[in-house]
Amino acid sequence: MRDAIFTILHGALIEVNATRKEKIDLSSIDSLALYGATGVFDSMQLVSFLAAVEEGLDDELGIEISLTSEKAVSQTISPFSSVSCLMDFIIAEQQPLLASA
């Protein structure tokens, strides 16, 4: 599942890069800071990116998730601090659903 989620995140980053003047360096995606002092997105760009990720997760994997939920934004370690943290958050949110299936 992690590889499939990574592919969706990578695709969303490529999609975002297509519309940016200043391209995001995708050579080290796992550690890429998404938001914050060293992040590649401002708040509006982050919301657009997360919407693309949510759409990809739903279309490709049938995962319905809100990445802008209160739970997501109130985490001690922000899921938006890096691509790896975002993948961890998505997987953690799916664990209860996978266990009950």
RAFEN-V689986 format. One record per run of one state. SS is the DSSP state (a for helix, b for strand, c for the rest). FROM is the first residue (numbers start at 1). LEN is the number of residues. Records with the same first field share a line. If there is no record, write none. Layout:
BEGIN
SS: FROM-LEN  FROM-LEN
END
This chain:
BEGIN
c: 1-1  18-25  62-8  74-9  101-1
a: 2-16  43-19  70-4  83-18
END
